[in-house]
Amino acid sequence: MAVLLLAGCAFGDPEIKTRVIEMEVAPGANGDDPIRVDIVLAHDPELVKQLVDLSASDWFRRRGELRLAFPTGITIASREVVPGQKGLRFDVPESAGEAIGAFVFAEYGTEGAHRARVDRLERFAVLLGPKDFSIEPRS
């Protein structure tokens, strides 16, 4: 399984720079339960403003509503990963170049935002740990 992630620059420069996303899930992550991960690409400045402050639990609760509110302004790639998975890779398609914001949301069973804005990173890994995730730039 791989996760689609696209990243772009700020509102004035919508060019997507991210081409490769890697993902690793630590053994025992999320209490040994699968983790839902959504990569959200925002094509609308108003949507970006809303996503910046959403926690992952708010995102997963509101994503249907946001899809309806921004039918042409949002792209979502959803995956479910399991503890111990490694070597996940996704090559970003050229057709994703219109996004102006990119976010990672991970549904953990613990308290926390479990969200990252990643639209300025060219290549990186999503490292899903026991209680939260981190983003590690890669070369």
C-alpha positions as CSV (number, residue, x, y, z in Angstrom):
1,M,0.0,0.0,0.0
2,A,1.2,3.5,-0.7
3,V,-0.1,6.9,0.2
4,L,-0.6,9.7,-2.3
5,L,0.9,12.9,-1.2
6,L,1.4,16.0,-3.1
7,A,2.9,19.2,-2.0
8,G,2.9,22.7,-3.5
9,C,4.0,26.1,-2.7
10,A,1.9,28.9,-1.2
11,F,-1.1,30.4,-2.9
12,G,0.8,32.4,-5.5
13,D,2.7,29.4,-6.9
14,P,0.5,26.3,-7.3
15,E,3.3,24.2,-8.8
16,I,3.5,20.8,-7.1
17,K,7.1,20.0,-6.3
18,T,6.7,16.7,-4.4
19,R,7.4,13.7,-6.6
20,V,8.0,10.8,-4.1
21,I,6.4,9.9,-0.8
22,E,7.7,7.2,1.5
23,M,5.9,5.8,4.5
24,E,6.9,3.7,7.4
25,V,4.8,2.4,10.3
26,A,6.5,1.4,13.5
27,P,5.8,-2.0,15.1
28,G,3.1,-1.5,17.8
29,A,1.9,1.8,16.3
30,N,-1.5,3.0,17.4
31,G,-1.8,0.2,20.0
32,D,-1.2,-2.4,17.2
33,D,-4.4,-1.2,15.4
34,P,-4.5,-0.1,11.7
35,I,-4.2,3.6,11.1
36,R,-6.3,5.4,8.5
37,V,-4.2,8.0,6.7
38,D,-5.6,10.7,4.4
39,I,-3.5,12.9,2.2
40,V,-5.6,16.0,1.3
41,L,-4.8,18.3,-1.5
42,A,-6.5,21.7,-1.4
43,H,-7.1,23.5,-4.7
44,D,-9.1,26.3,-3.0
45,P,-7.7,29.0,-0.7
46,E,-10.8,28.9,1.5
47,L,-10.4,25.2,2.0
48,V,-6.7,25.6,3.0
49,K,-7.8,28.1,5.7
50,Q,-10.1,25.5,7.1
51,L,-7.7,22.6,7.0
52,V,-4.9,24.4,8.7
53,D,-6.8,24.3,12.1
54,L,-8.4,20.9,11.8
55,S,-7.3,18.0,14.0
56,A,-7.3,14.5,12.4
57,S,-10.4,13.6,14.4
58,D,-12.2,16.7,13.1
59,W,-11.0,16.0,9.6
60,F,-12.3,12.4,9.6
61,R,-15.6,13.6,11.1
62,R,-16.0,16.4,8.5
63,R,-14.5,15.1,5.3
64,G,-17.8,14.3,3.7
65,E,-19.1,17.7,4.4
66,L,-15.9,19.3,3.1
67,R,-16.1,17.2,-0.1
68,L,-19.6,18.6,-0.7
69,A,-18.6,22.2,0.1
70,F,-15.5,22.1,-2.2
71,P,-16.4,19.5,-4.9
72,T,-13.7,20.8,-7.3
73,G,-11.3,22.2,-4.7
74,I,-10.3,19.0,-2.9
75,T,-8.5,15.7,-3.7
76,I,-8.2,13.0,-1.1
77,A,-6.1,9.8,-1.2
78,S,-7.1,7.4,1.6
79,R,-5.1,4.4,2.8
80,E,-5.1,2.1,5.8
81,V,-1.7,1.0,7.1
82,V,-0.8,-1.6,9.7
83,P,1.9,-1.6,12.3
84,G,5.3,-2.7,11.0
85,Q,4.7,-1.8,7.3
86,K,7.8,-0.4,5.6
87,G,9.0,0.4,2.2
88,L,5.7,2.1,1.1
89,R,6.4,4.5,-1.8
90,F,4.2,6.5,-4.1
91,D,5.3,8.5,-7.2
92,V,3.2,11.6,-7.6
93,P,1.5,12.0,-11.0
94,E,2.1,15.2,-13.0
95,S,-1.7,15.8,-13.1
96,A,-1.7,16.9,-9.5
97,G,0.0,20.2,-10.2
98,E,-3.0,22.5,-9.3
99,A,-2.9,22.0,-5.5
100,I,-2.0,25.0,-3.3
101,G,-2.0,23.1,0.0
102,A,-1.2,19.5,1.1
103,F,-2.0,17.9,4.4
104,V,-1.5,14.6,6.1
105,F,-4.1,13.4,8.6
106,A,-3.7,10.1,10.6
107,E,-6.4,8.6,12.7
108,Y,-4.8,7.6,15.9
109,G,-6.6,6.4,19.1
110,T,-4.7,8.9,21.1
111,E,-5.3,12.6,21.8
112,G,-3.5,15.1,19.5
113,A,-3.7,17.0,16.3
114,H,-2.2,14.1,14.2
115,R,-2.0,16.5,11.2
116,A,0.8,18.0,9.2
117,R,1.0,20.6,6.4
118,V,3.5,19.4,3.9
119,D,3.1,21.5,0.8
120,R,6.6,22.8,0.7
121,L,8.5,19.5,0.9
122,E,9.9,17.9,-2.2
123,R,10.5,14.4,-1.0
124,F,9.8,13.0,2.5
125,A,8.6,10.1,4.6
126,V,5.6,9.9,6.8
127,L,6.8,8.0,9.9
128,L,3.9,6.7,11.9
129,G,5.0,6.1,15.4
130,P,3.3,4.6,18.5
131,K,1.1,7.6,19.4
132,D,1.7,10.1,16.6
133,F,3.5,10.6,13.3
134,S,6.3,12.8,12.1
135,I,7.5,14.0,8.7
136,E,11.1,13.4,7.7
137,P,12.6,15.2,4.7
138,R,14.5,12.9,2.4
139,S,17.0,13.6,-0.4
